[in-house]
């Protein structure tokens, strides 16, 4: 099991380096959309 963990850790490191090389060093996560409240009570009447 230790061998598998080491291989997975290496793969994660390579993937991180690949993303940094393609997108630049500061990859920002996508901002979460702001929920917009909708008032459905007026439509039901």
HTML snippet that shows the backbone in 3Dmol.js (N, CA, C, O; Angstrom):
<script src="https://3Dmol.org/build/3Dmol-min.js"></script>
<div id="view" style="width:600px;height:400px;position:relative"></div>
<script>
const pdb = `
ATOM      1  N   UNK A   1       0.828  -1.191   0.000  1.00  0.00           N
ATOM      2  CA  UNK A   1       0.000   0.000   0.000  1.00  0.00           C
ATOM      3  C   UNK A   1       0.872   1.255   0.000  1.00  0.00           C
ATOM      4  O   UNK A   1       0.506   2.269  -0.593  1.00  0.00           O
ATOM      5  N   UNK A   2       1.996   1.187   0.648  1.00  0.00           N
ATOM      6  CA  UNK A   2       2.883   2.344   0.716  1.00  0.00           C
ATOM      7  C   UNK A   2       3.385   2.722  -0.680  1.00  0.00           C
ATOM      8  O   UNK A   2       3.546   3.901  -0.996  1.00  0.00           O
ATOM      9  N   UNK A   3       3.627   1.715  -1.498  1.00  0.00           N
ATOM     10  CA  UNK A   3       4.094   1.963  -2.863  1.00  0.00           C
ATOM     11  C   UNK A   3       3.033   2.720  -3.664  1.00  0.00           C
ATOM     12  O   UNK A   3       3.358   3.659  -4.391  1.00  0.00           O
ATOM     13  N   UNK A   4       1.782   2.319  -3.533  1.00  0.00           N
ATOM     14  CA  UNK A   4       0.683   2.971  -4.249  1.00  0.00           C
ATOM     15  C   UNK A   4       0.559   4.424  -3.803  1.00  0.00           C
ATOM     16  O   UNK A   4       0.354   5.310  -4.632  1.00  0.00           O
ATOM     17  N   UNK A   5       0.681   4.672  -2.511  1.00  0.00           N
ATOM     18  CA  UNK A   5       0.603   6.040  -1.996  1.00  0.00           C
ATOM     19  C   UNK A   5       1.714   6.912  -2.577  1.00  0.00           C
ATOM     20  O   UNK A   5       1.484   8.070  -2.925  1.00  0.00           O
ATOM     21  N   UNK A   6       2.915   6.352  -2.679  1.00  0.00           N
ATOM     22  CA  UNK A   6       4.035   7.110  -3.242  1.00  0.00           C
ATOM     23  C   UNK A   6       3.793   7.433  -4.717  1.00  0.00           C
ATOM     24  O   UNK A   6       4.080   8.539  -5.174  1.00  0.00           O
ATOM     25  N   UNK A   7       3.263   6.456  -5.454  1.00  0.00           N
ATOM     26  CA  UNK A   7       2.985   6.674  -6.872  1.00  0.00           C
ATOM     27  C   UNK A   7       1.901   7.738  -7.040  1.00  0.00           C
ATOM     28  O   UNK A   7       2.023   8.610  -7.901  1.00  0.00           O
ATOM     29  N   UNK A   8       0.850   7.677  -6.233  1.00  0.00           N
ATOM     30  CA  UNK A   8      -0.217   8.679  -6.315  1.00  0.00           C
ATOM     31  C   UNK A   8       0.305  10.072  -5.967  1.00  0.00           C
ATOM     32  O   UNK A   8      -0.083  11.055  -6.597  1.00  0.00           O
ATOM     33  N   UNK A   9       1.167  10.158  -4.985  1.00  0.00           N
ATOM     34  CA  UNK A   9       1.736  11.451  -4.604  1.00  0.00           C
ATOM     35  C   UNK A   9       2.570  12.028  -5.747  1.00  0.00           C
ATOM     36  O   UNK A   9       2.504  13.227  -6.021  1.00  0.00           O
ATOM     37  N   UNK A  10       3.354  11.176  -6.415  1.00  0.00           N
ATOM     38  CA  UNK A  10       4.143  11.627  -7.560  1.00  0.00           C
ATOM     39  C   UNK A  10       3.242  12.105  -8.688  1.00  0.00           C
ATOM     40  O   UNK A  10       3.521  13.125  -9.318  1.00  0.00           O
ATOM     41  N   UNK A  11       2.162  11.375  -8.945  1.00  0.00           N
ATOM     42  CA  UNK A  11       1.232  11.770 -10.005  1.00  0.00           C
ATOM     43  C   UNK A  11       0.591  13.122  -9.690  1.00  0.00           C
ATOM     44  O   UNK A  11       0.434  13.961 -10.578  1.00  0.00           O
ATOM     45  N   UNK A  12       0.224  13.329  -8.431  1.00  0.00           N
ATOM     46  CA  UNK A  12      -0.360  14.614  -8.031  1.00  0.00           C
ATOM     47  C   UNK A  12       0.643  15.743  -8.257  1.00  0.00           C
ATOM     48  O   UNK A  12       0.287  16.814  -8.747  1.00  0.00           O
ATOM     49  N   UNK A  13       1.900  15.492  -7.894  1.00  0.00           N
ATOM     50  CA  UNK A  13       2.943  16.504  -8.061  1.00  0.00           C
ATOM     51  C   UNK A  13       3.154  16.834  -9.531  1.00  0.00           C
ATOM     52  O   UNK A  13       3.281  18.005  -9.890  1.00  0.00           O
ATOM     53  N   UNK A  14       3.192  15.814 -10.389  1.00  0.00           N
ATOM     54  CA  UNK A  14       3.363  16.043 -11.821  1.00  0.00           C
ATOM     55  C   UNK A  14       2.172  16.799 -12.400  1.00  0.00           C
ATOM     56  O   UNK A  14       2.343  17.691 -13.231  1.00  0.00           O
ATOM     57  N   UNK A  15       0.969  16.445 -11.962  1.00  0.00           N
ATOM     58  CA  UNK A  15      -0.226  17.126 -12.456  1.00  0.00           C
ATOM     59  C   UNK A  15      -0.209  18.599 -12.044  1.00  0.00           C
ATOM     60  O   UNK A  15      -0.556  19.472 -12.840  1.00  0.00           O
ATOM     61  N   UNK A  16       0.194  18.874 -10.803  1.00  0.00           N
ATOM     62  CA  UNK A  16       0.273  20.255 -10.331  1.00  0.00           C
ATOM     63  C   UNK A  16       1.283  21.052 -11.146  1.00  0.00           C
ATOM     64  O   UNK A  16       1.024  22.196 -11.521  1.00  0.00           O
ATOM     65  N   UNK A  17       2.444  20.441 -11.421  1.00  0.00           N
ATOM     66  CA  UNK A  17       3.466  21.115 -12.218  1.00  0.00           C
ATOM     67  C   UNK A  17       2.978  21.354 -13.641  1.00  0.00           C
ATOM     68  O   UNK A  17       3.267  22.399 -14.226  1.00  0.00           O
ATOM     69  N   UNK A  18       2.250  20.409 -14.200  1.00  0.00           N
ATOM     70  CA  UNK A  18       1.722  20.558 -15.555  1.00  0.00           C
ATOM     71  C   UNK A  18       0.711  21.703 -15.612  1.00  0.00           C
ATOM     72  O   UNK A  18       0.738  22.512 -16.540  1.00  0.00           O
ATOM     73  N   UNK A  19      -0.171  21.770 -14.631  1.00  0.00           N
ATOM     74  CA  UNK A  19      -1.164  22.848 -14.592  1.00  0.00           C
ATOM     75  C   UNK A  19      -0.474  24.194 -14.428  1.00  0.00           C
ATOM     76  O   UNK A  19      -0.850  25.169 -15.079  1.00  0.00           O
ATOM     77  N   UNK A  20       0.522  24.253 -13.571  1.00  0.00           N
ATOM     78  CA  UNK A  20       1.267  25.503 -13.395  1.00  0.00           C
ATOM     79  C   UNK A  20       1.963  25.913 -14.685  1.00  0.00           C
ATOM     80  O   UNK A  20       2.006  27.100 -15.010  1.00  0.00           O
ATOM     81  N   UNK A  21       2.505  24.961 -15.418  1.00  0.00           N
ATOM     82  CA  UNK A  21       3.200  25.280 -16.664  1.00  0.00           C
ATOM     83  C   UNK A  21       2.226  25.772 -17.725  1.00  0.00           C
ATOM     84  O   UNK A  21       2.562  26.655 -18.515  1.00  0.00           O
ATOM     85  N   UNK A  22       1.017  25.205 -17.750  1.00  0.00           N
ATOM     86  CA  UNK A  22       0.049  25.587 -18.773  1.00  0.00           C
ATOM     87  C   UNK A  22      -0.693  26.869 -18.434  1.00  0.00           C
ATOM     88  O   UNK A  22      -0.922  27.699 -19.314  1.00  0.00           O
ATOM     89  N   UNK A  23      -1.070  27.042 -17.185  1.00  0.00           N
ATOM     90  CA  UNK A  23      -1.931  28.158 -16.806  1.00  0.00           C
ATOM     91  C   UNK A  23      -1.209  29.268 -16.058  1.00  0.00           C
ATOM     92  O   UNK A  23      -1.786  30.335 -15.852  1.00  0.00           O
ATOM     93  N   UNK A  24      -0.005  29.056 -15.657  1.00  0.00           N
ATOM     94  CA  UNK A  24       0.712  30.058 -14.886  1.00  0.00           C
ATOM     95  C   UNK A  24       0.796  29.644 -13.436  1.00  0.00           C
ATOM     96  O   UNK A  24       0.076  28.746 -13.001  1.00  0.00           O
ATOM     97  N   UNK A  25       1.675  30.297 -12.679  1.00  0.00           N
ATOM     98  CA  UNK A  25       1.915  29.877 -11.295  1.00  0.00           C
ATOM     99  C   UNK A  25       0.753  30.123 -10.340  1.00  0.00           C
ATOM    100  O   UNK A  25       0.531  29.308  -9.444  1.00  0.00           O
ATOM    101  N   UNK A  26      -0.010  31.228 -10.497  1.00  0.00           N
ATOM    102  CA  UNK A  26      -1.092  31.445  -9.542  1.00  0.00           C
ATOM    103  C   UNK A  26      -2.426  31.099 -10.160  1.00  0.00           C
ATOM    104  O   UNK A  26      -3.105  31.952 -10.731  1.00  0.00           O
ATOM    105  N   UNK A  27      -2.784  29.861 -10.040  1.00  0.00           N
ATOM    106  CA  UNK A  27      -4.077  29.402 -10.526  1.00  0.00           C
ATOM    107  C   UNK A  27      -5.109  29.699  -9.443  1.00  0.00           C
ATOM    108  O   UNK A  27      -5.023  29.186  -8.327  1.00  0.00           O
ATOM    109  N   UNK A  28      -6.071  30.524  -9.785  1.00  0.00           N
ATOM    110  CA  UNK A  28      -7.129  30.879  -8.833  1.00  0.00           C
ATOM    111  C   UNK A  28      -8.332  29.982  -9.068  1.00  0.00           C
ATOM    112  O   UNK A  28      -8.677  29.710 -10.218  1.00  0.00           O
ATOM    113  N   UNK A  29      -8.974  29.518  -8.014  1.00  0.00           N
ATOM    114  CA  UNK A  29     -10.191  28.738  -8.210  1.00  0.00           C
ATOM    115  C   UNK A  29     -11.297  29.625  -8.775  1.00  0.00           C
ATOM    116  O   UNK A  29     -11.315  30.834  -8.545  1.00  0.00           O
ATOM    117  N   UNK A  30     -12.206  29.019  -9.505  1.00  0.00           N
ATOM    118  CA  UNK A  30     -13.313  29.781 -10.081  1.00  0.00           C
ATOM    119  C   UNK A  30     -14.169  30.345  -8.965  1.00  0.00           C
ATOM    120  O   UNK A  30     -14.464  29.643  -7.997  1.00  0.00           O
ATOM    121  N   UNK A  31     -14.573  31.603  -9.084  1.00  0.00           N
ATOM    122  CA  UNK A  31     -15.419  32.177  -8.029  1.00  0.00           C
ATOM    123  C   UNK A  31     -16.787  31.507  -8.011  1.00  0.00           C
ATOM    124  O   UNK A  31     -17.332  31.143  -9.053  1.00  0.00           O
ATOM    125  N   UNK A  32     -17.325  31.354  -6.815  1.00  0.00           N
ATOM    126  CA  UNK A  32     -18.636  30.743  -6.694  1.00  0.00           C
ATOM    127  C   UNK A  32     -19.696  31.746  -7.109  1.00  0.00           C
ATOM    128  O   UNK A  32     -19.596  32.925  -6.767  1.00  0.00           O
ATOM    129  N   UNK A  33     -20.711  31.302  -7.840  1.00  0.00           N
ATOM    130  CA  UNK A  33     -21.776  32.227  -8.232  1.00  0.00           C
ATOM    131  C   UNK A  33     -22.557  32.712  -7.011  1.00  0.00           C
ATOM    132  O   UNK A  33     -22.752  31.971  -6.048  1.00  0.00           O
ATOM    133  N   UNK A  34     -22.993  33.952  -7.069  1.00  0.00           N
ATOM    134  CA  UNK A  34     -23.766  34.531  -5.976  1.00  0.00           C
ATOM    135  C   UNK A  34     -25.232  34.168  -6.201  1.00  0.00           C
ATOM    136  O   UNK A  34     -25.786  34.471  -7.257  1.00  0.00           O
ATOM    137  N   UNK A  35     -25.864  33.526  -5.223  1.00  0.00           N
ATOM    138  CA  UNK A  35     -27.270  33.177  -5.401  1.00  0.00           C
ATOM    139  C   UNK A  35     -28.151  34.421  -5.411  1.00  0.00           C
ATOM    140  O   UNK A  35     -27.977  35.324  -4.592  1.00  0.00           O
ATOM    141  N   UNK A  36     -29.098  34.460  -6.346  1.00  0.00           N
ATOM    142  CA  UNK A  36     -30.010  35.586  -6.462  1.00  0.00           C
ATOM    143  C   UNK A  36     -31.375  35.138  -5.951  1.00  0.00           C
ATOM    144  O   UNK A  36     -31.960  34.202  -6.497  1.00  0.00           O
ATOM    145  N   UNK A  37     -31.891  35.792  -4.911  1.00  0.00           N
ATOM    146  CA  UNK A  37     -33.203  35.394  -4.393  1.00  0.00           C
ATOM    147  C   UNK A  37     -34.309  35.707  -5.399  1.00  0.00           C
ATOM    148  O   UNK A  37     -34.310  36.761  -6.036  1.00  0.00           O
ATOM    149  N   UNK A  38     -35.245  34.774  -5.528  1.00  0.00           N
ATOM    150  CA  UNK A  38     -36.361  34.935  -6.451  1.00  0.00           C
ATOM    151  C   UNK A  38     -37.644  34.853  -5.646  1.00  0.00           C
ATOM    152  O   UNK A  38     -37.834  33.936  -4.848  1.00  0.00           O
ATOM    153  N   UNK A  39     -38.527  35.828  -5.865  1.00  0.00           N
ATOM    154  CA  UNK A  39     -39.800  35.855  -5.161  1.00  0.00           C
ATOM    155  C   UNK A  39     -40.865  35.238  -6.058  1.00  0.00           C
ATOM    156  O   UNK A  39     -41.372  35.898  -6.965  1.00  0.00           O
ATOM    157  N   UNK A  40     -41.211  33.966  -5.810  1.00  0.00           N
ATOM    158  CA  UNK A  40     -42.207  33.256  -6.618  1.00  0.00           C
ATOM    159  C   UNK A  40     -43.626  33.459  -6.111  1.00  0.00           C
ATOM    160  O   UNK A  40     -44.575  33.024  -6.763  1.00  0.00           O
ATOM    161  N   UNK A  41     -43.796  34.104  -4.970  1.00  0.00           N
ATOM    162  CA  UNK A  41     -45.135  34.256  -4.396  1.00  0.00           C
ATOM    163  C   UNK A  41     -46.041  35.081  -5.300  1.00  0.00           C
ATOM    164  O   UNK A  41     -47.245  34.827  -5.331  1.00  0.00           O
ATOM    165  N   UNK A  42     -45.519  36.053  -6.033  1.00  0.00           N
ATOM    166  CA  UNK A  42     -46.362  36.901  -6.874  1.00  0.00           C
ATOM    167  C   UNK A  42     -46.888  36.130  -8.080  1.00  0.00           C
ATOM    168  O   UNK A  42     -47.949  36.472  -8.602  1.00  0.00           O
ATOM    169  N   UNK A  43     -46.190  35.115  -8.530  1.00  0.00           N
ATOM    170  CA  UNK A  43     -46.622  34.340  -9.703  1.00  0.00           C
ATOM    171  C   UNK A  43     -47.742  33.370  -9.378  1.00  0.00           C
ATOM    172  O   UNK A  43     -48.531  33.018 -10.255  1.00  0.00           O
ATOM    173  N   UNK A  44     -47.822  32.937  -8.139  1.00  0.00           N
ATOM    174  CA  UNK A  44     -48.804  31.920  -7.764  1.00  0.00           C
ATOM    175  C   UNK A  44     -50.205  32.495  -7.640  1.00  0.00           C
ATOM    176  O   UNK A  44     -51.180  31.745  -7.691  1.00  0.00           O
ATOM    177  N   UNK A  45     -50.327  33.790  -7.481  1.00  0.00           N
ATOM    178  CA  UNK A  45     -51.658  34.399  -7.280  1.00  0.00           C
ATOM    179  C   UNK A  45     -52.388  34.607  -8.556  1.00  0.00           C
ATOM    180  O   UNK A  45     -53.512  35.108  -8.549  1.00  0.00           O
TER     181      UNK A  45
END
`;
const viewer = $3Dmol.createViewer("view");
viewer.addModel(pdb, "pdb");
viewer.setStyle({}, {cartoon: {color: "spectrum"}});
viewer.zoomTo();
viewer.render();
</script>
